Amino acid sequence: MIEQLLRPAVLVPVVAFVGFVIHQLFFAGPKLPKLPILGAKHGDWFPFYQATWRNTLNFKAAVLEADTKYRDQAVLMPVVMASNMVLLPRSETQFVTDQPDSVLDMHTQAIDSLQIDYTTTDPSLVHNPVHHKLITTTLTNQIGNLVPDVAEETAWGFDRHWGSSTEYHEVCVYDTMRRIVGSVTNRVFVGNPKCRDPALLTEGMGYAQDVPLTSTLLRMVWKPLRPLVAFFATLPIHLRTRRFEKILAPEIEKRLADYDARQRDPEKKSNGPEPNDFLQWSIKQAKDSGDPYMWKTATLAGRILLLNFAAIHTSSFTITSAILELAATKQEYIDELRTEIEDVLAEHGGEWNKRALAKMQKLDSVMRESARLNSFVTIGLSRAVVAKEGITTPSGIRIPRGVTVNVPSYPVFQDNQIYPDAEQFKPFRFAEQRSDESVEYVKRAAKAFATTSTDYLAFGHGRNACPGRFFAANELKLMLAHLVLHYDIRLGGDRPRNSWFGLNRIPPLEATIQIKKRTVKA
């Protein structure tokens, strides 16, 4: 009995809740506005704290109640993971998007949420995220040139982790896809062969798992005590960081030496063409800055580790959900999708490229529909109020500095008025809308996988929307297309349900499907 109570799954929420109550009672943050408390019930002695416990245990019920019972007004949404949080009505989504960073800041909220000053060995990498510029400019502009590498790595990854057996056998979707996503994504980050190093992928995935849990625990600790607690709590994270750096160091040092040699002699080609990946772009950016700190091995490795944290986890969840939806849907939909992929590829000489991916609208629709139905984003546009005077919402609510605001996302995705038959997976829902030529082109184009709106917050919205979403969309579509072309898939039974973990939904991580390799015509 004692051993069961000491299990992390039981101990963590209990300790977190106790810490939250102590923190709120004795070290409360900004004074919250007088608003309805979501989750509070008539007769509660301590409505705020009792609501916190209820909302933490069943966040799905909380976010649905907020959007039904309090559809047109702001509410306090106390949960262990975010004590000072106000959920605004969905009607104010665009208002949040329009606010400048000097008023509502996503960066400040993310730094606090992930306790960056403790969970990263070098917090300045996040406080000064110069790599973001490379994502929004160089990475996005290079998508077309990167597609062949992504396609090659995708084929290698599926051969390695799904095999070539022509007899049906089971695979765990999430476990195999996170490894495939890891090598494919790192092909763009650090190139081949480093992208296939299992040790590098293990440390990157472990880091992505450790940071959210550790940061949640640290937020429950009184600030003056956090440095002491963090010293012990973050040891696994810092060890992973050092191991990741050690694995990547030889490649970084070789790249730096080659770069310097080329700068001294631009005609020097003894080491072959310059790599076209994120590490190389980071080296050039660092050297152009003139700041030696920027091209330190630890600095460059740290930025790649942060990219692994940001990209692999979310992409693995997204592709896992899409595969499970396809495996559970009608075979005729898979056949129709396969036909589109084959036809478009034939038009492009059998070669994968950006134009071919853009033309596969049914493939794009499958990804967007799955993201709508399974997005881990249940409340969107998390922003910290940073304006000294606070902010006043369109409904007249004044919210002080230090409070976090959000808007509903999950209830919008489930809204039948916006998405008819919202509870159903309709793979070609958006392809049908994009093919309706009676609708102007701009509105049809807005139904693409990577396009955001106030009704589609899977990637955020506005100027702070996910900067890497265009690359991620092409990467995920190519992986799903490869799967559909080269494998038959089926699910023995109903699609396993998603789980709620804190504020997020995640796919069933242990779900399996049956697969077999197809014979593809040349």
Kinemage of the C-alpha trace (Angstrom):
@kinemage 1
@onewidth
@group {chain A} dominant
@subgroup {mainchain}
@vectorlist {calphas} color= white
{ca met a 1} P 0.000 0.000 0.000
{ca ile a 2} L 2.780 2.422 0.959
{ca glu a 3} L 4.691 1.564 -2.220
{ca gln a 4} L 1.602 2.345 -4.311
{ca leu a 5} L 1.148 5.730 -2.635
{ca leu a 6} L 4.779 6.565 -3.338
{ca arg a 7} L 4.456 5.900 -7.067
{ca pro a 8} L 5.136 9.101 -9.110
{ca ala a 9} L 1.708 8.943 -10.777
{ca val a 10} L 0.085 9.230 -7.341
{ca leu a 11} L 2.668 11.251 -5.461
{ca val a 12} L 3.242 14.036 -7.985
{ca pro a 13} L -0.344 15.410 -8.123
{ca val a 14} L -0.740 15.133 -4.339
{ca val a 15} L 2.530 16.941 -3.605
{ca ala a 16} L 1.767 19.493 -6.305
{ca phe a 17} L -1.667 20.237 -4.895
{ca val a 18} L -0.391 20.599 -1.334
{ca gly a 19} L 2.355 22.880 -2.581
{ca phe a 20} L -0.164 24.896 -4.559
{ca val a 21} L -2.402 25.457 -1.521
{ca ile a 22} L 0.534 26.504 0.663
{ca his a 23} L 1.791 28.816 -2.057
{ca gln a 24} L -1.609 30.440 -2.520
{ca leu a 25} L -2.292 30.817 1.189
{ca phe a 26} L 1.022 32.354 2.152
{ca phe a 27} L 2.746 33.556 -0.998
{ca ala a 28} L -0.104 34.579 -3.278
{ca gly a 29} L 0.666 36.296 -6.548
{ca pro a 30} L -1.276 39.125 -8.172
{ca lys a 31} L -4.759 39.898 -6.949
{ca leu a 32} L -7.195 38.156 -9.237
{ca pro a 33} L -10.250 39.927 -10.649
{ca lys a 34} L -13.648 39.096 -9.170
{ca leu a 35} L -14.936 36.529 -11.627
{ca pro a 36} L -16.824 33.238 -11.403
{ca ile a 37} L -14.571 30.397 -10.238
{ca leu a 38} L -14.745 27.536 -12.677
{ca gly a 39} L -15.281 24.241 -10.879
{ca ala a 40} L -16.570 25.761 -7.638
{ca lys a 41} L -19.798 24.338 -6.248
{ca his a 42} L -22.500 25.695 -3.985
{ca gly a 43} L -21.650 24.929 -0.382
{ca asp a 44} L -17.877 24.738 -0.867
{ca trp a 45} L -15.999 25.959 2.205
{ca phe a 46} L -12.899 26.818 0.174
{ca pro a 47} L -14.269 27.242 -3.355
{ca phe a 48} L -11.009 28.330 -5.011
{ca tyr a 49} L -8.968 25.417 -3.655
{ca gln a 50} L -11.697 22.829 -4.078
{ca ala a 51} L -12.225 24.016 -7.642
{ca thr a 52} L -8.472 23.740 -8.219
{ca trp a 53} L -8.532 20.089 -7.222
{ca arg a 54} L -11.597 19.300 -9.353
{ca asn a 55} L -10.245 21.099 -12.411
{ca thr a 56} L -6.851 19.425 -12.105
{ca leu a 57} L -8.381 15.954 -11.895
{ca asn a 58} L -10.822 16.531 -14.768
{ca phe a 59} L -9.674 19.374 -16.957
{ca lys a 60} L -11.845 18.184 -19.842
{ca ala a 61} L -14.999 18.784 -17.817
{ca ala a 62} L -13.656 22.141 -16.688
{ca val a 63} L -12.894 23.509 -20.139
{ca leu a 64} L -16.249 22.293 -21.502
{ca glu a 65} L -18.114 23.858 -18.586
{ca ala a 66} L -16.298 27.129 -19.172
{ca asp a 67} L -17.449 27.247 -22.771
{ca thr a 68} L -21.059 26.269 -22.094
{ca lys a 69} L -22.001 27.703 -18.725
{ca tyr a 70} L -19.807 30.791 -19.150
{ca arg a 71} L -19.752 31.079 -22.951
{ca asp a 72} L -19.767 34.881 -23.055
{ca gln a 73} L -17.760 35.820 -19.992
{ca ala a 74} L -14.311 35.443 -18.476
{ca val a 75} L -13.780 33.023 -15.588
{ca leu a 76} L -11.058 32.153 -13.139
{ca met a 77} L -9.711 28.729 -14.052
{ca pro a 78} L -7.616 27.491 -11.120
{ca val a 79} L -5.525 24.404 -11.792
{ca val a 80} L -2.387 23.151 -10.108
{ca met a 81} L -0.312 23.803 -13.214
{ca ala a 82} L -1.374 27.458 -13.522
{ca ser a 83} L -2.802 29.136 -10.424
{ca asn a 84} L -3.294 32.689 -11.730
{ca met a 85} L -5.170 31.941 -14.928
{ca val a 86} L -8.158 33.675 -16.494
{ca leu a 87} L -9.984 31.961 -19.339
{ca leu a 88} L -11.486 34.536 -21.680
{ca pro a 89} L -14.537 33.752 -23.835
{ca arg a 90} L -13.902 32.489 -27.342
{ca ser a 91} L -15.326 35.745 -28.723
{ca glu a 92} L -12.179 37.500 -27.484
{ca thr a 93} L -9.722 35.209 -29.290
{ca gln a 94} L -8.883 37.805 -31.926
{ca phe a 95} L -8.501 40.447 -29.210
{ca val a 96} L -5.793 38.348 -27.547
{ca thr a 97} L -4.089 37.752 -30.885
{ca asp a 98} L -4.024 41.475 -31.671
{ca gln a 99} L -2.330 42.587 -28.448
{ca pro a 100} L 1.338 43.616 -28.712
{ca asp a 101} L 3.965 41.669 -26.791
{ca ser a 102} L 4.341 44.664 -24.495
{ca val a 103} L 0.813 43.968 -23.227
{ca leu a 104} L 0.286 40.203 -23.566
{ca asp a 105} L 3.489 38.215 -23.967
{ca met a 106} L 3.723 34.558 -24.967
{ca his a 107} L 7.490 34.431 -24.380
{ca thr a 108} L 7.200 35.506 -20.740
{ca gln a 109} L 4.446 32.969 -20.128
{ca ala a 110} L 6.459 30.136 -21.699
{ca ile a 111} L 9.582 30.977 -19.689
{ca asp a 112} L 7.600 30.854 -16.453
{ca ser a 113} L 5.576 27.792 -17.429
{ca leu a 114} L 8.693 25.761 -18.258
{ca gln a 115} L 10.787 27.337 -15.469
{ca ile a 116} L 13.484 27.986 -18.029
{ca asp a 117} L 15.913 29.552 -15.567
{ca tyr a 118} L 16.198 26.140 -13.891
{ca thr a 119} L 15.313 23.568 -16.544
{ca thr a 120} L 17.927 24.739 -19.056
{ca thr a 121} L 21.662 24.696 -18.462
{ca asp a 122} L 21.953 27.995 -20.342
{ca pro a 123} L 18.741 30.061 -19.919
{ca ser a 124} L 20.064 32.785 -22.235
{ca leu a 125} L 19.366 30.456 -25.170
{ca val a 126} L 15.657 30.988 -24.476
{ca his a 127} L 15.811 34.556 -23.215
{ca asn a 128} L 17.605 35.456 -26.444
{ca pro a 129} L 16.147 32.993 -28.964
{ca val a 130} L 18.088 34.066 -32.056
{ca his a 131} L 17.403 30.642 -33.597
{ca his a 132} L 13.751 31.652 -34.036
{ca lys a 133} L 14.777 33.921 -36.882
{ca leu a 134} L 16.346 30.957 -38.652
{ca ile a 135} L 13.075 29.034 -38.278
{ca thr a 136} L 10.875 31.776 -39.714
{ca thr a 137} L 13.249 32.661 -42.534
{ca thr a 138} L 15.861 30.085 -43.555
{ca leu a 139} L 14.013 26.896 -42.565
{ca thr a 140} L 10.751 27.995 -44.168
{ca asn a 141} L 12.532 29.180 -47.318
{ca gln a 142} L 14.511 25.949 -47.604
{ca ile a 143} L 11.540 23.576 -47.369
{ca gly a 144} L 11.647 22.829 -51.092
{ca asn a 145} L 15.353 21.966 -51.002
{ca leu a 146} L 14.926 19.822 -47.879
{ca val a 147} L 12.084 17.623 -49.133
{ca pro a 148} L 14.384 15.042 -50.839
{ca asp a 149} L 16.356 14.582 -47.596
{ca val a 150} L 13.134 14.282 -45.595
{ca ala a 151} L 11.832 11.690 -48.061
{ca glu a 152} L 15.051 9.662 -47.882
{ca glu a 153} L 15.124 9.716 -44.092
{ca thr a 154} L 11.443 8.824 -43.920
{ca ala a 155} L 12.009 5.733 -46.068
{ca trp a 156} L 14.987 4.735 -43.902
{ca gly a 157} L 13.018 5.260 -40.704
{ca phe a 158} L 10.035 3.173 -41.785
{ca asp a 159} L 12.266 0.374 -43.078
{ca arg a 160} L 14.063 0.300 -39.751
{ca his a 161} L 11.114 0.575 -37.391
{ca trp a 162} L 8.198 -0.904 -39.381
{ca gly a 163} L 10.154 -3.429 -41.373
{ca ser a 164} L 9.395 -5.144 -44.683
{ca ser a 165} L 7.301 -8.140 -43.684
{ca thr a 166} L 4.411 -8.850 -46.043
{ca glu a 167} L 2.536 -10.575 -43.225
{ca tyr a 168} L 0.435 -8.560 -40.783
{ca his a 169} L 2.206 -7.855 -37.508
{ca glu a 170} L 1.739 -5.376 -34.671
{ca val a 171} L 3.649 -2.176 -34.035
{ca cys a 172} L 3.237 0.380 -31.272
{ca val a 173} L 2.381 3.535 -33.175
{ca tyr a 174} L 3.735 6.188 -30.830
{ca asp a 175} L 6.932 4.382 -29.876
{ca thr a 176} L 7.917 3.736 -33.483
{ca met a 177} L 6.760 7.084 -34.845
{ca arg a 178} L 8.635 9.155 -32.277
{ca arg a 179} L 11.821 7.408 -33.397
{ca ile a 180} L 11.032 7.981 -37.061
{ca val a 181} L 10.096 11.606 -36.393
{ca gly a 182} L 13.289 11.974 -34.369
{ca ser a 183} L 15.611 10.849 -37.152
{ca val a 184} L 13.693 12.703 -39.883
{ca thr a 185} L 13.606 15.956 -37.940
{ca asn a 186} L 17.257 15.715 -36.952
{ca arg a 187} L 18.155 15.063 -40.584
{ca val a 188} L 17.174 18.707 -41.063
{ca phe a 189} L 18.763 19.813 -37.779
{ca val a 190} L 22.160 18.073 -37.867
{ca gly a 191} L 22.278 16.044 -41.087
{ca asn a 192} L 23.157 12.440 -41.846
{ca pro a 193} L 24.558 10.282 -40.189
{ca lys a 194} L 24.248 12.103 -36.859
{ca cys a 195} L 20.457 12.170 -37.185
{ca arg a 196} L 20.437 8.366 -36.875
{ca asp a 197} L 22.481 8.232 -33.672
{ca pro a 198} L 20.196 6.435 -31.183
{ca ala a 199} L 21.985 8.001 -28.203
{ca leu a 200} L 21.342 11.516 -29.507
{ca leu a 201} L 17.663 10.733 -30.085
{ca thr a 202} L 17.323 9.133 -26.647
{ca glu a 203} L 18.692 12.206 -24.889
{ca gly a 204} L 16.557 14.562 -26.971
{ca met a 205} L 13.357 12.625 -26.263
{ca gly a 206} L 14.235 12.235 -22.585
{ca tyr a 207} L 14.809 15.965 -22.251
{ca ala a 208} L 11.398 16.653 -23.756
{ca gln a 209} L 9.786 14.360 -21.175
{ca asp a 210} L 11.720 15.633 -18.148
{ca val a 211} L 11.264 19.386 -18.619
{ca pro a 212} L 7.435 19.593 -18.340
{ca leu a 213} L 7.272 17.368 -15.259
{ca thr a 214} L 10.122 19.123 -13.465
{ca ser a 215} L 8.813 22.596 -14.280
{ca thr a 216} L 5.366 21.661 -12.925
{ca leu a 217} L 6.898 20.617 -9.621
{ca leu a 218} L 9.061 23.746 -9.393
{ca arg a 219} L 6.092 26.063 -9.891
{ca met a 220} L 4.627 24.638 -6.688
{ca val a 221} L 7.670 25.711 -4.663
{ca trp a 222} L 7.943 29.102 -2.973
{ca lys a 223} L 10.250 31.227 -5.150
{ca pro a 224} L 12.987 31.815 -2.542
{ca leu a 225} L 13.322 28.042 -2.145
{ca arg a 226} L 13.256 27.158 -5.838
{ca pro a 227} L 17.020 27.430 -6.447
{ca leu a 228} L 17.649 24.850 -3.717
{ca val a 229} L 14.908 22.472 -4.859
{ca ala a 230} L 15.848 22.972 -8.497
{ca phe a 231} L 19.453 21.993 -7.819
{ca phe a 232} L 18.289 18.458 -7.107
{ca ala a 233} L 15.138 18.280 -9.245
{ca thr a 234} L 16.881 19.320 -12.457
{ca leu a 235} L 19.914 17.046 -12.165
{ca pro a 236} L 18.537 14.545 -14.731
{ca ile a 237} L 17.871 17.397 -17.165
{ca his a 238} L 21.384 18.812 -16.862
{ca leu a 239} L 22.923 15.377 -17.229
{ca arg a 240} L 20.943 14.822 -20.416
{ca thr a 241} L 22.048 18.215 -21.703
{ca arg a 242} L 25.723 17.385 -21.128
{ca arg a 243} L 25.371 13.973 -22.774
{ca phe a 244} L 23.602 15.538 -25.769
{ca glu a 245} L 26.401 18.104 -26.089
{ca lys a 246} L 29.070 15.403 -25.845
{ca ile a 247} L 27.407 13.376 -28.621
{ca leu a 248} L 27.120 16.384 -30.923
{ca ala a 249} L 30.454 18.039 -30.047
{ca pro a 250} L 32.656 16.233 -32.625
{ca glu a 251} L 30.277 17.194 -35.445
{ca ile a 252} L 30.086 20.813 -34.278
{ca glu a 253} L 33.857 21.138 -33.942
{ca lys a 254} L 34.396 19.631 -37.397
{ca arg a 255} L 31.801 21.992 -38.898
{ca leu a 256} L 33.417 25.023 -37.228
{ca ala a 257} L 36.860 24.061 -38.546
{ca asp a 258} L 35.487 23.519 -42.066
{ca tyr a 259} L 33.622 26.834 -41.932
{ca asp a 260} L 36.738 28.732 -40.900
{ca ala a 261} L 38.746 27.003 -43.622
{ca arg a 262} L 36.211 28.017 -46.246
{ca gln a 263} L 36.267 31.590 -45.025
{ca arg a 264} L 40.051 31.671 -45.418
{ca asp a 265} L 39.881 30.020 -48.837
{ca pro a 266} L 36.436 30.261 -50.509
{ca glu a 267} L 37.591 27.914 -53.279
{ca lys a 268} L 38.466 25.148 -50.816
{ca lys a 269} L 36.285 22.129 -51.589
{ca ser a 270} L 38.279 19.270 -50.089
{ca asn a 271} L 35.551 18.603 -47.536
{ca gly a 272} L 32.722 18.559 -50.056
{ca pro a 273} L 29.735 20.907 -50.331
{ca glu a 274} L 28.609 22.897 -47.322
{ca pro a 275} L 25.804 21.102 -45.427
{ca asn a 276} L 22.329 22.566 -45.734
{ca asp a 277} L 20.870 22.029 -42.269
{ca phe a 278} L 20.014 23.945 -39.120
{ca leu a 279} L 23.364 23.378 -37.464
{ca gln a 280} L 25.172 24.885 -40.434
{ca trp a 281} L 22.804 27.851 -40.553
{ca ser a 282} L 23.374 28.364 -36.823
{ca ile a 283} L 27.144 28.343 -37.321
{ca lys a 284} L 26.895 30.964 -40.049
{ca gln a 285} L 24.548 33.067 -37.902
{ca ala a 286} L 26.955 32.766 -34.969
{ca lys a 287} L 30.015 33.725 -36.988
{ca asp a 288} L 28.200 36.662 -38.579
{ca ser a 289} L 27.337 37.937 -35.099
{ca gly a 290} L 31.009 38.286 -34.171
{ca asp a 291} L 30.238 37.037 -30.650
{ca pro a 292} L 32.425 34.029 -29.634
{ca tyr a 293} L 29.739 32.866 -27.193
{ca met a 294} L 27.438 32.232 -30.130
{ca trp a 295} L 29.726 29.610 -31.688
{ca lys a 296} L 30.695 27.813 -28.508
{ca thr a 297} L 30.018 24.094 -28.794
{ca ala a 298} L 27.692 24.186 -25.781
{ca thr a 299} L 25.722 27.094 -27.259
{ca leu a 300} L 25.204 25.460 -30.640
{ca ala a 301} L 24.361 22.066 -29.103
{ca gly a 302} L 21.964 23.736 -26.659
{ca arg a 303} L 20.009 25.327 -29.493
{ca ile a 304} L 19.684 21.986 -31.284
{ca leu a 305} L 18.472 20.375 -28.039
{ca leu a 306} L 15.819 23.077 -27.647
{ca leu a 307} L 14.674 22.423 -31.213
{ca asn a 308} L 14.366 18.712 -30.402
{ca phe a 309} L 12.246 19.635 -27.391
{ca ala a 310} L 9.974 21.870 -29.452
{ca ala a 311} L 9.600 19.683 -32.531
{ca ile a 312} L 9.791 15.964 -31.853
{ca his a 313} L 7.239 15.586 -29.050
{ca thr a 314} L 4.468 17.566 -30.728
{ca ser a 315} L 5.053 16.079 -34.175
{ca ser a 316} L 5.059 12.551 -32.731
{ca phe a 317} L 1.703 13.144 -31.062
{ca thr a 318} L 0.268 14.622 -34.271
{ca ile a 319} L 1.334 11.810 -36.598
{ca thr a 320} L 0.352 9.132 -34.066
{ca ser a 321} L -3.189 10.495 -33.938
{ca ala a 322} L -3.438 10.686 -37.731
{ca ile a 323} L -2.292 7.083 -38.154
{ca leu a 324} L -4.755 5.808 -35.555
{ca glu a 325} L -7.597 7.710 -37.235
{ca leu a 326} L -6.722 6.266 -40.645
{ca ala a 327} L -6.382 2.749 -39.261
{ca ala a 328} L -9.854 3.038 -37.714
{ca thr a 329} L -11.572 4.571 -40.748
{ca lys a 330} L -13.071 2.908 -43.813
{ca gln a 331} L -10.685 1.212 -46.215
{ca glu a 332} L -12.273 3.144 -49.083
{ca tyr a 333} L -10.911 6.384 -47.613
{ca ile a 334} L -7.401 4.937 -47.466
{ca asp a 335} L -7.755 3.728 -51.068
{ca glu a 336} L -8.924 7.175 -52.192
{ca leu a 337} L -6.036 8.842 -50.388
{ca arg a 338} L -3.569 6.369 -51.887
{ca thr a 339} L -4.888 7.089 -55.367
{ca glu a 340} L -4.355 10.826 -54.908
{ca ile a 341} L -0.783 10.302 -53.725
{ca glu a 342} L 0.030 7.937 -56.614
{ca asp a 343} L -1.501 10.238 -59.231
{ca val a 344} L 0.256 13.371 -58.000
{ca leu a 345} L 3.584 11.588 -57.686
{ca ala a 346} L 3.204 10.286 -61.239
{ca glu a 347} L 2.671 13.871 -62.430
{ca his a 348} L 5.996 14.788 -60.811
{ca gly a 349} L 8.013 11.927 -62.227
{ca gly a 350} L 7.784 9.883 -59.052
{ca glu a 351} L 9.893 12.444 -57.175
{ca trp a 352} L 8.912 14.009 -53.888
{ca asn a 353} L 8.958 17.790 -53.928
{ca lys a 354} L 7.210 20.735 -52.333
{ca arg a 355} L 4.847 21.254 -55.293
{ca ala a 356} L 3.692 17.633 -55.187
{ca leu a 357} L 2.959 17.843 -51.467
{ca ala a 358} L 1.020 21.079 -51.967
{ca lys a 359} L -1.179 19.427 -54.581
{ca met a 360} L -2.164 16.537 -52.297
{ca gln a 361} L -5.186 18.269 -50.790
{ca lys a 362} L -6.802 15.102 -49.436
{ca leu a 363} L -3.579 14.238 -47.639
{ca asp a 364} L -3.466 17.766 -46.224
{ca ser a 365} L -7.110 17.441 -45.152
{ca val a 366} L -6.434 14.202 -43.273
{ca met a 367} L -3.730 15.922 -41.234
{ca arg a 368} L -5.820 19.015 -40.484
{ca glu a 369} L -8.897 16.956 -39.587
{ca ser a 370} L -6.913 14.717 -37.279
{ca ala a 371} L -5.300 17.755 -35.644
{ca arg a 372} L -8.742 19.279 -35.148
{ca leu a 373} L -10.110 16.153 -33.536
{ca asn a 374} L -7.040 15.244 -31.485
{ca ser a 375} L -5.104 18.447 -30.843
{ca phe a 376} L -3.263 18.510 -27.520
{ca val a 377} L -4.023 22.260 -27.410
{ca thr a 378} L -7.160 22.439 -25.244
{ca ile a 379} L -6.814 26.091 -24.275
{ca gly a 380} L -4.989 28.377 -26.648
{ca leu a 381} L -3.015 31.602 -26.890
{ca ser a 382} L -1.529 31.450 -23.383
{ca arg a 383} L -0.205 34.928 -22.668
{ca ala a 384} L 1.184 36.635 -19.578
{ca val a 385} L -0.190 40.096 -18.823
{ca val a 386} L 3.012 42.175 -18.759
{ca ala a 387} L 1.665 45.723 -19.113
{ca lys a 388} L 2.261 47.619 -15.870
{ca glu a 389} L -1.312 48.863 -15.779
{ca gly a 390} L -2.739 45.443 -16.701
{ca ile a 391} L -5.265 45.001 -19.470
{ca thr a 392} L -8.981 45.612 -19.925
{ca thr a 393} L -10.841 43.135 -22.109
{ca pro a 394} L -13.607 44.036 -24.583
{ca ser a 395} L -16.139 42.828 -22.003
{ca gly a 396} L -14.782 45.338 -19.487
{ca ile a 397} L -12.813 42.982 -17.230
{ca arg a 398} L -9.590 44.455 -15.871
{ca ile a 399} L -6.867 41.845 -15.489
{ca pro a 400} L -3.734 42.820 -13.542
{ca arg a 401} L -0.126 42.280 -14.475
{ca gly a 402} L 1.191 38.798 -13.682
{ca val a 403} L -2.003 36.925 -14.575
{ca thr a 404} L -2.082 34.474 -17.481
{ca val a 405} L -4.933 34.640 -19.995
{ca asn a 406} L -6.115 31.903 -22.369
{ca val a 407} L -9.024 31.211 -24.706
{ca pro a 408} L -10.908 27.946 -25.366
{ca ser a 409} L -9.656 25.636 -28.093
{ca tyr a 410} L -10.974 22.133 -27.394
{ca pro a 411} L -14.642 23.240 -27.178
{ca val a 412} L -14.284 25.110 -30.476
{ca phe a 413} L -12.888 22.027 -32.200
{ca gln a 414} L -15.899 20.088 -30.887
{ca asp a 415} L -18.480 22.691 -31.961
{ca asn a 416} L -21.012 21.328 -34.471
{ca gln a 417} L -21.900 24.840 -35.582
{ca ile a 418} L -18.331 25.330 -36.811
{ca tyr a 419} L -17.458 21.744 -37.729
{ca pro a 420} L -20.651 19.761 -38.582
{ca asp a 421} L -20.583 16.277 -37.029
{ca ala a 422} L -17.592 17.500 -35.052
{ca glu a 423} L -17.198 14.273 -33.091
{ca gln a 424} L -16.602 12.313 -36.301
{ca phe a 425} L -13.344 11.918 -38.191
{ca lys a 426} L -14.113 13.058 -41.733
{ca pro a 427} L -10.771 12.688 -43.523
{ca phe a 428} L -11.638 14.831 -46.542
{ca arg a 429} L -13.670 17.479 -44.702
{ca phe a 430} L -11.277 20.291 -45.632
{ca ala a 431} L -10.384 18.977 -49.087
{ca glu a 432} L -14.056 19.213 -50.010
{ca gln a 433} L -14.186 22.788 -48.767
{ca arg a 434} L -11.043 23.687 -50.724
{ca ser a 435} L -12.442 22.192 -53.925
{ca asp a 436} L -15.577 24.360 -53.836
{ca glu a 437} L -14.789 26.908 -56.552
{ca ser a 438} L -17.844 28.979 -55.641
{ca val a 439} L -15.821 30.130 -52.608
{ca glu a 440} L -13.077 32.689 -53.152
{ca tyr a 441} L -9.543 31.315 -53.273
{ca val a 442} L -8.295 33.006 -50.106
{ca lys a 443} L -11.046 31.414 -48.023
{ca arg a 444} L -10.399 28.012 -49.578
{ca ala a 445} L -6.653 28.293 -48.968
{ca ala a 446} L -7.382 29.087 -45.312
{ca lys a 447} L -8.432 25.450 -44.847
{ca ala a 448} L -4.873 24.135 -45.304
{ca phe a 449} L -3.239 22.139 -42.514
{ca ala a 450} L -0.731 24.804 -41.459
{ca thr a 451} L -3.116 27.766 -41.736
{ca thr a 452} L -4.356 29.166 -38.438
{ca ser a 453} L -7.559 31.001 -37.501
{ca thr a 454} L -9.593 31.899 -34.431
{ca asp a 455} L -11.441 28.587 -34.935
{ca tyr a 456} L -8.274 26.548 -35.447
{ca leu a 457} L -5.598 27.052 -32.776
{ca ala a 458} L -3.653 23.818 -33.223
{ca phe a 459} L -0.604 25.901 -34.188
{ca gly a 460} L -1.627 29.037 -32.301
{ca his a 461} L -2.662 32.104 -34.289
{ca gly a 462} L -1.370 35.471 -35.390
{ca arg a 463} L 2.222 36.673 -35.357
{ca asn a 464} L 3.110 34.275 -32.519
{ca ala a 465} L 1.780 31.175 -34.258
{ca cys a 466} L 4.202 28.218 -34.342
{ca pro a 467} L 7.102 29.444 -36.518
{ca gly a 468} L 8.016 25.953 -37.726
{ca arg a 469} L 4.523 24.859 -38.704
{ca phe a 470} L 5.108 25.040 -42.478
{ca phe a 471} L 8.098 22.732 -42.301
{ca ala a 472} L 6.329 20.458 -39.800
{ca ala a 473} L 3.256 20.241 -42.039
{ca asn a 474} L 5.316 19.152 -45.060
{ca glu a 475} L 7.347 16.699 -42.977
{ca leu a 476} L 4.273 15.052 -41.429
{ca lys a 477} L 2.373 14.880 -44.713
{ca leu a 478} L 5.319 13.225 -46.426
{ca met a 479} L 5.630 10.645 -43.652
{ca leu a 480} L 1.921 9.824 -43.779
{ca ala a 481} L 2.008 9.604 -47.557
{ca his a 482} L 4.955 7.194 -47.432
{ca leu a 483} L 3.066 5.041 -44.955
{ca val a 484} L -0.082 4.954 -47.091
{ca leu a 485} L 1.888 4.051 -50.227
{ca his a 486} L 4.064 1.365 -48.687
{ca tyr a 487} L 1.963 -0.243 -45.950
{ca asp a 488} L -1.467 -1.697 -45.377
{ca ile a 489} L -2.733 -0.824 -41.922
{ca arg a 490} L -5.673 -1.971 -39.844
{ca leu a 491} L -6.914 -1.634 -36.304
{ca gly a 492} L -8.298 -4.607 -34.449
{ca gly a 493} L -11.263 -2.869 -32.819
{ca asp a 494} L -12.238 0.695 -32.044
{ca arg a 495} L -9.739 3.509 -32.015
{ca pro a 496} L -8.252 3.788 -28.500
{ca arg a 497} L -9.263 6.964 -26.702
{ca asn a 498} L -6.993 9.898 -26.037
{ca ser a 499} L -5.909 10.722 -22.489
{ca trp a 500} L -5.862 13.995 -20.608
{ca phe a 501} L -2.589 14.932 -18.948
{ca gly a 502} L -2.885 18.201 -17.102
{ca leu a 503} L -4.064 20.845 -19.552
{ca asn a 504} L -3.299 18.721 -22.604
{ca arg a 505} L -4.708 15.768 -24.508
{ca ile a 506} L -2.328 13.093 -25.712
{ca pro a 507} L -2.884 10.090 -27.967
{ca pro a 508} L -2.859 6.576 -26.477
{ca leu a 509} L 0.872 6.030 -26.205
{ca glu a 510} L 0.697 2.242 -26.051
{ca ala a 511} L -1.840 1.745 -28.854
{ca thr a 512} L -0.878 -0.764 -31.535
{ca ile a 513} L -2.010 -1.356 -35.088
{ca gln a 514} L -1.456 -4.193 -37.524
{ca ile a 515} L 0.709 -3.480 -40.555
{ca lys a 516} L 2.226 -5.234 -43.536
{ca lys a 517} L 4.473 -4.037 -46.349
{ca arg a 518} L 2.819 -3.491 -49.732
{ca thr a 519} L 4.319 -4.237 -53.098
{ca val a 520} L 4.537 -0.860 -54.786
{ca lys a 521} L 4.554 -0.676 -58.569
{ca ala a 522} L 7.626 0.990 -59.992
